[in-house]
Amino acid sequence: MEPRNLETGADRPRSAAGKETGRVIVIGPYLRTRRGDPEAQGDHHAIRGSEARLEEAVGLARAIDLTIADALIAPVSQIRPATYLGKGKVEEIVGLIARHDIELVVMDCALSPIQQRNLERAWNTKVLDRTGLILEIFGRRAKTKEGALQVELAHLNYQRSRLVRSWTHLERQRGGFGFMGGPGETQIEADRRLIGERITRLENELKKVQATRRLHRAGRQRVPYRVVALVGYTNAGKSTLFNRLTRADVQAADMLFATLDPTLRALDLPHGGKAMLSDTVGFISNLPTQLVAAFRATLEEVLEADIILHVRDISHEDADAQQRDVDTVLRQLGIDPDAGQRILEVWNKIDRFDPEEREDLRNIAARRPSESPCFLVSAETGEGIDALLTAIEDRLAATRLTLDLSIDASDGAGISWLHRNSEILNKEFHDGRYDMTVRVDETKRDIVVNRFDAVAHEV
């Protein structure tokens, strides 16, 4: 859909029947950037454009099967405390709502409870802001019990702030018996109390989930499986890359937030080693703080990961802005996006470029500092995947020790233990003994030395 600017008055073409049947209108109330503002002085390619922002908002609305009747940009010079938009724009949109018979207006911004209530009164229709829209998507996509708990917790925290005195049923009730009782709690107070009690129960259930996850992580730590986590902007191709790397069948679709619940699968490395690959929920600009807090249990997989793969849709016009949005969420989680060796950038969807453009991208990647390399891949076609896997293996190996051992062939239990607890780089049989080169985690070094007492030297 081609967005239009409300100031220009340029209307979208109508259907052949002459009347649009959609029931949702998406409005982008974006602040104007004035000459001299810090943003205006920066790289204009790195600043998210209004059209791209509106297109993303339309994509969010379509992600829950809303039919879009219209989408428009409403430039805002100053945010109004009462209605966010100016009085004139509010009145103009009244006409659009009547013309398209709109039932829902999506505002691509964060509205205060008062602003939302006032707009609903002015337009006589339901109004949903960006936070509410994302929560709706998460509510529909959560498949596991854990995901449902996290979404409900985020939604209740959001809903609690929306309990304003704007409904007729929120009147003071009487408590006690007959006329002897004094005034009881108001309906709004009862609603807040019930929501507060539900939030407490959900938080306790999520604590149990976190405890279970810690047990699972402890179990993985006893086995030498390192964790590699995928992060990235929603629809960057994380799930497609996950499927390519692990030969799994996680849902991968060209839509925002196609994958919500976290998934772990074994990742086979080039020289026979294994790691665990974790696919996480996609990030987005202005990700609601309620969701960051609620999904912290899920995102602990990222916090604990040995390597974080930041997957970027390098073909997207707002790729640089999306990178900064992901970096912002990582910082909220306590992860430094400039952590160097721990984070690898993956520039995905290079199959969308012609050969000359790909060569330009490779030249750009080659000029990056060695401590922050990037890897050009196509999760769709498999191009660049081998180089990425080699880089993952090399990074994981950088914190491990390589040892040469000579073990008697009769020590079957010892050889079996090595296969379970180390990465076998080489194994040769000579004169009744196995000469082996193994790579072990630093925490396993003393166990190997003491158990086999046959370490030749460290490479």
C-alpha positions as CSV (number, residue, x, y, z in Angstrom):
1,M,0.0,0.0,0.0
2,E,1.3,3.4,-0.9
3,P,1.3,5.7,2.2
4,R,0.0,9.2,1.7
5,N,0.7,12.4,3.6
6,L,-2.3,13.8,5.4
7,E,-1.0,17.3,4.6
8,T,-1.1,16.8,0.9
9,G,-4.6,15.5,0.8
10,A,-3.6,13.0,-2.0
11,D,-6.1,10.1,-1.7
12,R,-5.5,6.5,-2.5
13,P,-7.3,4.9,-5.5
14,R,-10.5,3.2,-4.6
15,S,-11.6,-0.3,-5.6
16,A,-13.5,-1.0,-8.8
17,A,-16.7,-0.8,-6.9
18,G,-15.9,2.8,-5.9
19,K,-16.0,2.1,-2.2
20,E,-13.4,0.5,0.1
21,T,-14.6,-2.3,2.4
22,G,-11.7,-2.3,4.9
23,R,-12.4,-1.5,8.5
24,V,-8.9,-0.5,9.8
25,I,-6.9,2.7,9.2
26,V,-3.2,3.0,10.2
27,I,-1.9,6.4,11.1
28,G,1.8,7.3,11.3
29,P,1.9,10.4,13.6
30,Y,5.6,11.1,13.2
31,L,7.5,14.1,14.5
32,R,8.9,16.4,11.9
33,T,12.7,16.7,11.7
34,R,13.7,20.3,11.6
35,R,16.9,21.6,10.1
36,G,19.5,21.7,12.8
37,D,18.1,18.8,14.8
38,P,20.7,16.2,15.8
39,E,19.0,13.6,13.6
40,A,19.0,15.9,10.6
41,Q,22.7,16.4,10.9
42,G,23.4,12.6,10.9
43,D,23.5,10.1,8.2
44,H,20.2,10.3,6.4
45,H,20.4,6.7,5.3
46,A,20.6,5.6,9.0
47,I,17.4,7.6,10.0
48,R,14.3,5.6,9.6
49,G,12.0,7.2,7.0
50,S,8.4,7.9,7.7
51,E,7.3,5.8,4.7
52,A,9.3,2.8,6.0
53,R,7.9,3.2,9.5
54,L,4.4,3.4,8.2
55,E,5.0,0.3,6.0
56,E,6.2,-1.6,9.1
57,A,3.1,-0.5,11.0
58,V,0.9,-1.8,8.2
59,G,2.8,-5.0,8.3
60,L,2.1,-5.3,12.0
61,A,-1.6,-4.8,11.5
62,R,-1.7,-7.4,8.7
63,A,0.1,-9.8,11.0
64,I,-3.1,-10.3,12.9
65,D,-5.2,-10.4,9.7
66,L,-6.6,-6.9,9.9
67,T,-7.9,-5.5,6.6
68,I,-6.3,-2.1,6.0
69,A,-8.7,0.4,4.5
70,D,-6.1,3.2,4.5
71,A,-2.7,4.1,5.7
72,L,-1.4,7.7,6.1
73,I,1.3,9.8,7.6
74,A,0.2,12.6,9.9
75,P,3.2,14.8,10.5
76,V,3.3,16.2,14.1
77,S,5.2,19.3,15.0
78,Q,4.4,18.9,18.7
79,I,2.9,16.1,20.7
80,R,-0.4,17.2,22.3
81,P,-0.9,15.9,25.9
82,A,-4.6,15.4,25.3
83,T,-4.8,13.7,21.9
84,Y,-1.2,13.4,20.6
85,L,-2.3,14.9,17.3
86,G,-3.4,18.5,16.8
87,K,-7.1,19.4,16.9
88,G,-7.2,20.0,13.1
89,K,-5.8,16.6,12.3
90,V,-8.1,14.9,14.7
91,E,-11.1,16.5,12.9
92,E,-9.7,15.6,9.5
93,I,-9.5,11.9,10.5
94,V,-13.1,12.0,11.6
95,G,-14.1,12.4,8.0
96,L,-11.8,9.5,6.9
97,I,-13.3,7.2,9.5
98,A,-16.8,8.0,8.4
99,R,-15.9,7.6,4.7
100,H,-14.3,4.1,5.2
101,D,-16.7,3.0,7.9
102,I,-13.7,2.3,10.2
103,E,-14.0,0.2,13.3
104,L,-10.4,0.4,14.5
105,V,-7.7,3.0,14.2
106,V,-4.1,2.0,14.7
107,M,-1.7,4.7,15.9
108,D,1.9,3.9,15.2
109,C,3.1,5.5,18.5
110,A,2.9,5.0,22.2
111,L,-0.3,6.6,23.5
112,S,-0.9,7.5,27.1
113,P,-4.2,6.2,28.6
114,I,-5.7,9.7,28.5
115,Q,-4.7,10.2,24.8
116,Q,-6.2,6.8,23.8
117,R,-9.4,7.6,25.6
118,N,-9.8,11.1,24.1
119,L,-9.1,9.8,20.6
120,E,-11.7,7.0,21.0
121,R,-14.2,9.6,22.1
122,A,-13.4,12.0,19.3
123,W,-13.5,9.3,16.6
124,N,-16.2,7.1,18.1
125,T,-14.1,4.0,17.3
126,K,-11.6,1.7,19.0
127,V,-8.0,3.0,19.0
128,L,-4.9,0.8,19.3
129,D,-1.4,2.1,19.8
130,R,1.8,0.5,18.7
131,T,2.3,-1.3,22.1
132,G,-1.2,-2.7,22.1
133,L,-0.8,-3.9,18.5
134,I,2.4,-5.7,19.2
135,L,0.9,-7.3,22.3
136,E,-2.0,-8.5,20.2
137,I,0.4,-10.1,17.7
138,F,2.3,-11.8,20.5
139,G,-1.0,-13.0,22.1
140,R,-1.9,-14.8,18.8
141,R,1.5,-16.2,18.1
142,A,2.3,-17.7,21.5
143,K,2.1,-21.5,21.2
144,T,3.8,-22.8,24.3
145,K,2.6,-22.4,27.9
146,E,5.6,-20.3,28.7
147,G,5.0,-18.0,25.8
148,A,1.4,-17.6,26.8
149,L,2.4,-16.7,30.3
150,Q,4.9,-14.1,29.2
151,V,2.4,-12.5,26.8
152,E,-0.4,-12.4,29.4
153,L,1.9,-10.8,32.0
154,A,3.0,-8.1,29.5
155,H,-0.7,-7.5,28.5
156,L,-1.9,-7.2,32.1
157,N,0.9,-4.7,32.9
158,Y,-0.2,-2.7,29.9
159,Q,-3.9,-3.0,30.6
160,R,-3.5,-1.9,34.3
161,S,-2.3,1.5,33.1
162,R,-5.4,1.7,30.8
163,L,-7.9,1.5,33.7
164,V,-9.0,5.1,33.5
165,R,-12.3,6.4,34.7
166,S,-14.0,6.4,31.3
167,W,-16.6,3.7,31.4
168,T,-20.1,3.9,32.9
169,H,-19.8,0.7,34.8
170,L,-16.9,2.1,36.8
171,E,-19.1,3.7,39.4
172,R,-18.8,3.6,43.2
173,Q,-20.5,0.5,44.6
174,R,-21.8,0.1,48.1
175,G,-20.3,-2.5,50.5
176,G,-21.6,-4.2,53.6
177,F,-25.2,-5.1,54.1
178,G,-28.2,-2.9,53.2
179,F,-27.9,0.7,54.1
180,M,-25.5,0.1,57.0
181,G,-22.5,-0.5,54.8
182,G,-20.3,2.3,53.8
183,P,-19.1,2.8,50.2
184,G,-17.3,-0.2,48.9
185,E,-14.3,-0.2,46.5
186,T,-14.9,1.3,43.1
187,Q,-15.1,-1.0,40.1
188,I,-11.8,0.4,38.8
189,E,-10.1,-0.4,42.2
190,A,-11.6,-3.9,42.0
191,D,-10.3,-4.3,38.4
192,R,-6.8,-3.2,39.5
193,R,-6.8,-5.5,42.5
194,L,-7.8,-8.5,40.4
195,I,-5.2,-7.6,37.7
196,G,-2.5,-7.2,40.4
197,E,-3.4,-10.6,41.9
198,R,-3.2,-12.2,38.5
199,I,0.2,-10.5,37.7
200,T,1.6,-11.9,41.0
201,R,0.5,-15.4,40.1
202,L,2.0,-15.1,36.6
203,E,5.3,-13.8,38.0
204,N,5.5,-16.8,40.3
205,E,4.8,-19.2,37.5
206,L,7.4,-17.6,35.3
207,K,9.9,-17.9,38.2
208,K,9.3,-21.6,38.0
209,V,9.9,-21.5,34.3
210,Q,13.2,-19.7,34.9
211,A,14.2,-22.3,37.5
212,T,13.5,-25.0,34.9
213,R,15.6,-23.2,32.3
214,R,18.5,-22.9,34.7
215,L,18.3,-26.7,35.3
216,H,18.3,-27.3,31.6
217,R,21.3,-25.0,31.1
218,A,23.2,-26.7,34.0
219,G,22.5,-30.0,32.3
220,R,23.9,-28.7,29.0
221,Q,27.0,-27.3,30.8
222,R,27.8,-30.7,32.1
223,V,28.0,-31.8,28.4
224,P,30.4,-29.7,26.3
225,Y,27.8,-28.1,24.2
226,R,28.2,-24.4,23.7
227,V,25.2,-22.2,23.0
228,V,24.9,-20.0,19.9
229,A,21.9,-17.6,19.9
230,L,20.3,-15.9,17.0
231,V,19.0,-12.3,17.5
232,G,17.8,-9.8,15.0
233,Y,15.1,-7.5,13.8
234,T,11.8,-9.3,13.2
235,N,11.6,-10.7,9.6
236,A,15.4,-10.6,9.2
237,G,15.4,-14.3,8.3
238,K,16.4,-15.8,11.7
239,S,14.1,-18.8,11.5
240,T,15.1,-19.5,7.9
241,L,18.8,-19.4,8.9
242,F,18.0,-21.6,11.9
243,N,16.4,-24.2,9.7
244,R,19.3,-24.0,7.2
245,L,21.9,-24.5,10.0
246,T,20.1,-27.2,11.9
247,R,18.0,-28.9,9.2
248,A,14.9,-28.2,11.4
249,D,11.4,-27.2,10.4
250,V,10.7,-24.1,12.5
251,Q,8.0,-21.9,11.0
252,A,9.6,-19.4,8.7
253,A,7.4,-16.9,6.8
254,D,7.7,-13.5,5.2
255,M,5.8,-11.7,8.0
256,L,6.6,-9.8,11.2
257,F,6.9,-12.0,14.3
258,A,6.4,-15.3,12.4
259,T,8.3,-17.0,15.3
260,L,7.6,-16.2,18.9
261,D,8.4,-19.2,21.1
262,P,12.1,-20.0,21.6
263,T,13.6,-23.1,20.0
264,L,16.9,-25.0,20.6
265,R,18.4,-27.5,18.2
266,A,21.8,-29.2,17.9
267,L,24.2,-27.5,15.5
268,D,26.8,-29.7,13.7
269,L,30.1,-28.0,13.3
270,P,32.5,-28.6,10.3
271,H,35.0,-30.8,12.3
272,G,32.5,-33.0,14.1
273,G,31.8,-30.8,17.1
274,K,28.4,-29.8,18.2
275,A,26.8,-26.7,19.7
276,M,23.2,-25.7,20.7
277,L,21.6,-23.1,18.4
278,S,18.8,-21.0,19.9
279,D,16.2,-19.1,17.9
280,T,14.7,-16.2,19.8
281,V,11.8,-13.8,19.3
282,G,12.5,-11.0,16.8
283,F,13.2,-7.5,18.0
284,I,11.5,-4.3,16.6
285,S,11.8,-0.6,17.0
286,N,10.1,0.7,20.2
287,L,9.7,-2.8,21.5
288,P,7.3,-2.4,24.5
289,T,9.1,-2.4,27.8
290,Q,6.5,-4.7,29.1
291,L,7.6,-7.4,26.6
292,V,11.3,-6.9,27.2
293,A,10.6,-7.6,30.9
294,A,8.1,-10.4,30.4
295,F,10.4,-12.2,27.9
296,R,13.5,-11.9,30.0
297,A,13.2,-15.6,30.9
298,T,13.2,-16.5,27.2
299,L,16.0,-14.1,26.4
300,E,18.2,-15.5,29.1
301,E,19.3,-18.0,26.4
302,V,20.9,-14.9,24.7
303,L,22.4,-13.7,28.0
304,E,24.0,-17.1,28.5
305,A,25.1,-17.7,24.9
306,D,28.8,-18.1,24.1
307,I,28.2,-16.6,20.7
308,I,25.4,-14.2,19.5
309,L,24.7,-14.1,15.8
310,H,23.1,-10.8,14.9
311,V,21.1,-11.6,11.8
312,R,20.4,-8.6,9.6
313,D,18.3,-8.2,6.5
314,I,21.0,-6.4,4.6
315,S,18.5,-5.9,1.6
316,H,16.1,-3.8,3.7
317,E,16.2,-0.1,3.1
318,D,16.3,0.5,6.9
319,A,19.0,-2.1,7.7
320,D,21.2,0.4,9.6
321,A,18.3,1.7,11.6
322,Q,17.2,-1.8,12.4
323,Q,20.7,-2.6,13.6
324,R,20.5,0.2,16.1
325,D,17.1,-0.9,17.3
326,V,18.5,-4.4,18.0
327,D,21.5,-2.9,19.7
328,T,19.2,-0.9,22.0
329,V,17.3,-4.1,23.1
330,L,20.6,-5.9,23.7
331,R,21.7,-3.1,25.9
332,Q,18.4,-3.3,27.8
333,L,19.3,-7.0,28.4
334,G,22.7,-6.0,29.7
335,I,24.6,-7.1,26.6
336,D,27.2,-4.8,25.0
337,P,26.6,-4.9,21.2
338,D,30.2,-3.8,20.8
339,A,31.4,-6.9,22.7
340,G,33.7,-7.9,19.8
341,Q,34.5,-11.6,19.9
342,R,31.1,-12.6,21.3
343,I,28.9,-11.1,18.6
344,L,29.0,-12.0,14.9
345,E,27.1,-10.0,12.4
346,V,25.3,-12.1,9.7
347,W,24.2,-10.1,6.6
348,N,21.4,-12.2,5.3
349,K,19.4,-12.1,2.1
350,I,22.3,-11.4,-0.2
351,D,20.5,-13.5,-2.9
352,R,18.3,-10.3,-3.5
353,F,21.3,-8.4,-4.9
354,D,22.8,-8.7,-8.3
355,P,26.5,-9.9,-8.7
356,E,27.9,-6.3,-8.8
357,E,26.0,-5.3,-5.6
358,R,27.2,-8.4,-3.9
359,E,30.8,-7.6,-4.7
360,D,30.3,-4.1,-3.3
361,L,29.0,-5.7,-0.1
362,R,31.9,-8.1,0.1
363,N,34.3,-5.1,-0.2
364,I,32.5,-3.3,2.6
365,A,32.7,-6.4,4.8
366,A,36.4,-6.9,4.0
367,R,37.2,-3.4,5.3
368,R,35.6,-4.0,8.7
369,P,37.9,-4.4,11.7
370,S,39.0,-8.0,12.3
371,E,37.5,-7.9,15.8
372,S,34.0,-7.2,14.4
373,P,33.7,-9.2,11.1
374,C,30.5,-9.8,9.3
375,F,29.4,-12.7,7.1
376,L,27.4,-12.5,3.9
377,V,24.9,-15.3,3.6
378,S,21.6,-16.3,2.0
379,A,19.6,-18.5,4.4
380,E,17.3,-19.2,1.5
381,T,19.9,-20.6,-0.9
382,G,22.7,-21.6,1.5
383,E,25.3,-19.3,0.1
384,G,27.9,-18.4,2.7
385,I,26.7,-20.9,5.3
386,D,29.9,-22.9,5.3
387,A,32.1,-19.9,6.0
388,L,29.7,-18.9,8.8
389,L,29.9,-22.3,10.4
390,T,33.7,-22.3,10.2
391,A,33.7,-18.9,11.9
392,I,31.4,-20.1,14.7
393,E,33.6,-23.1,15.2
394,D,36.8,-21.0,15.3
395,R,35.2,-18.6,17.8
396,L,34.1,-21.4,20.1
397,A,37.5,-23.0,19.8
398,A,39.3,-19.8,20.9
399,T,38.3,-20.4,24.5
400,R,39.1,-24.1,24.5
401,L,42.3,-26.1,24.9
402,T,43.8,-28.5,22.4
403,L,45.5,-31.5,23.9
404,D,47.4,-34.5,22.5
405,L,46.7,-37.8,24.3
406,S,47.8,-41.4,23.9
407,I,45.4,-43.9,25.4
408,D,45.5,-47.7,25.6
409,A,42.9,-49.2,23.3
410,S,41.6,-51.3,26.2
411,D,40.4,-48.2,28.0
412,G,37.0,-48.2,26.3
413,A,35.3,-46.2,29.2
414,G,37.9,-43.5,28.9
415,I,37.7,-43.3,25.1
416,S,33.9,-43.1,25.4
417,W,34.1,-40.4,28.0
418,L,36.3,-38.3,25.7
419,H,33.8,-38.7,22.9
420,R,31.0,-37.4,25.1
421,N,32.9,-34.6,26.8
422,S,35.3,-33.3,24.2
423,E,35.7,-32.5,20.5
424,I,37.8,-35.2,18.8
425,L,40.0,-33.4,16.2
426,N,42.1,-36.5,15.3
427,K,42.2,-40.1,16.2
428,E,44.8,-42.7,15.0
429,F,45.5,-46.3,16.1
430,H,49.2,-47.3,16.6
431,D,50.6,-50.4,18.4
432,G,47.5,-51.0,20.6
433,R,47.1,-47.3,21.5
434,Y,45.0,-44.5,20.3
435,D,46.8,-41.2,19.6
436,M,44.1,-38.5,19.9
437,T,44.0,-34.8,19.5
438,V,41.0,-33.4,21.5
439,R,39.7,-30.0,22.2
440,V,38.2,-29.4,25.7
441,D,36.7,-26.6,27.7
442,E,39.0,-25.0,30.2
443,T,36.8,-26.3,33.0
444,K,37.5,-29.9,31.7
445,R,41.3,-29.6,31.5
446,D,42.2,-30.9,34.9
447,I,39.7,-33.8,34.6
448,V,41.4,-34.9,31.3
449,V,44.9,-34.5,32.7
450,N,44.2,-36.4,35.9
451,R,42.0,-39.1,34.3
452,F,44.3,-40.1,31.5
453,D,47.7,-38.9,32.7
454,A,48.9,-39.0,29.2
455,V,48.8,-35.4,28.0
456,A,51.8,-34.9,25.6
457,H,51.5,-31.1,25.3
458,E,49.1,-28.3,24.7
459,V,48.9,-26.9,21.2
